[in-house]
Amino acid sequence: MKVDQKGHTVCIKDTQGNLDSFLAKVTHEYKTFEKHNIIIDIRTYKNLSVAAINSFLPLSKIHKKAKKSFVIATSDLDHNAVSDKLAVVRSLQEAHDIIEMEEIERDLGF
């Protein structure tokens, strides 16, 4: 797991190639990241199932209740099939854009 912090955002990238153990590790170390916006970078995975992406939903719900953004970056997936409660994008730039928009919405009280 590789963690890059840029300002108020943390980008967490899987380096081991096992999505289940990556999710378990992120969940276990969540307290370390809870005060930051989170980008989960799993763009290296090919042929991910919608169920695999949806496995991040409980973590996303907890994070959004704390008024922070949680975005998943993955390239090889039908983004329309994923739960609309998850922010799933194709690139890190899109992830940063989503976080910026959500912060503006929070500042405006939406």
C-alpha positions as CSV (number, residue, x, y, z in Angstrom):
1,M,0.0,0.0,0.0
2,K,1.4,3.4,-1.0
3,V,0.1,6.5,0.6
4,D,0.6,10.0,-0.9
5,Q,-0.7,13.0,0.9
6,K,-1.3,16.2,-1.0
7,G,-2.7,19.0,1.2
8,H,-6.0,17.8,2.7
9,T,-6.2,14.7,0.4
10,V,-4.7,11.3,0.8
11,C,-4.3,9.0,-2.2
12,I,-4.0,5.3,-1.3
13,K,-2.7,2.9,-4.0
14,D,-2.6,-0.8,-3.8
15,T,0.8,-2.3,-4.5
16,Q,0.2,-6.0,-3.7
17,G,-2.5,-6.9,-6.3
18,N,-5.0,-8.4,-3.9
19,L,-8.1,-6.2,-3.6
20,D,-9.6,-8.0,-0.5
21,S,-6.4,-7.6,1.5
22,F,-6.0,-4.0,0.3
23,L,-9.6,-3.2,1.5
24,A,-8.9,-4.9,4.8
25,K,-5.7,-2.9,5.3
26,V,-7.3,0.4,4.4
27,T,-10.2,-0.4,6.8
28,H,-7.8,-1.4,9.6
29,E,-5.7,1.8,9.2
30,Y,-8.8,4.1,8.6
31,K,-8.2,6.1,11.7
32,T,-4.9,7.4,10.1
33,F,-6.8,8.8,7.1
34,E,-10.2,9.8,8.6
35,K,-9.4,13.6,8.8
36,H,-8.5,13.7,5.0
37,N,-10.3,13.3,1.8
38,I,-9.5,9.8,0.4
39,I,-8.8,8.7,-3.1
40,I,-8.5,4.9,-3.5
41,D,-6.3,4.2,-6.6
42,I,-7.0,0.8,-8.0
43,R,-6.4,1.7,-11.7
44,T,-4.0,-1.2,-12.1
45,Y,-6.7,-3.8,-11.7
46,K,-8.2,-5.2,-14.8
47,N,-11.7,-6.9,-15.0
48,L,-12.9,-5.7,-11.7
49,S,-16.5,-6.8,-10.8
50,V,-19.1,-4.3,-9.7
51,A,-19.3,-6.3,-6.4
52,A,-15.6,-5.7,-5.8
53,I,-16.0,-2.0,-6.2
54,N,-19.2,-2.0,-4.0
55,S,-17.2,-3.6,-1.2
56,F,-15.8,-0.2,-0.5
57,L,-19.3,1.2,0.1
58,P,-19.4,0.7,4.0
59,L,-16.1,2.6,4.3
60,S,-17.3,5.3,1.9
61,K,-20.5,5.8,4.0
62,I,-18.5,6.2,7.2
63,H,-16.2,8.7,5.6
64,K,-19.0,10.8,4.0
65,K,-20.8,11.0,7.4
66,A,-17.6,12.7,8.6
67,K,-18.1,15.3,5.8
68,K,-15.1,14.1,3.8
69,S,-14.8,12.9,0.3
70,F,-14.2,9.3,-0.7
71,V,-13.4,8.7,-4.4
72,I,-12.3,5.5,-6.2
73,A,-10.2,5.7,-9.3
74,T,-10.4,2.7,-11.6
75,S,-10.1,2.5,-15.3
76,D,-11.5,-0.8,-16.4
77,L,-15.1,-0.8,-15.3
78,D,-18.6,0.2,-16.4
79,H,-19.1,3.2,-14.2
80,N,-22.8,3.3,-14.7
81,A,-23.2,-0.2,-13.1
82,V,-21.7,0.9,-9.7
83,S,-23.8,2.1,-6.8
84,D,-24.6,5.8,-7.2
85,K,-23.5,6.2,-3.5
86,L,-19.9,5.7,-4.6
87,A,-17.8,8.3,-6.5
88,V,-16.0,6.2,-9.1
89,V,-13.8,7.9,-11.8
90,R,-11.3,6.9,-14.4
91,S,-8.3,9.1,-13.5
92,L,-6.7,10.8,-10.5
93,Q,-7.3,14.2,-12.0
94,E,-11.1,13.5,-12.1
95,A,-10.8,12.3,-8.5
96,H,-9.2,15.5,-7.4
97,D,-11.9,17.5,-9.3
98,I,-14.7,15.6,-7.6
99,I,-13.1,16.3,-4.2
100,E,-12.8,20.0,-5.1
101,M,-16.5,20.2,-6.1
102,E,-17.7,18.4,-3.0
103,E,-15.6,20.7,-0.8
104,I,-17.2,23.7,-2.5
105,E,-20.7,22.1,-1.9
106,R,-19.9,21.6,1.8
107,D,-18.7,25.2,2.1
108,L,-21.9,26.4,0.6
109,G,-24.0,24.2,2.9
110,F,-25.4,21.7,0.4
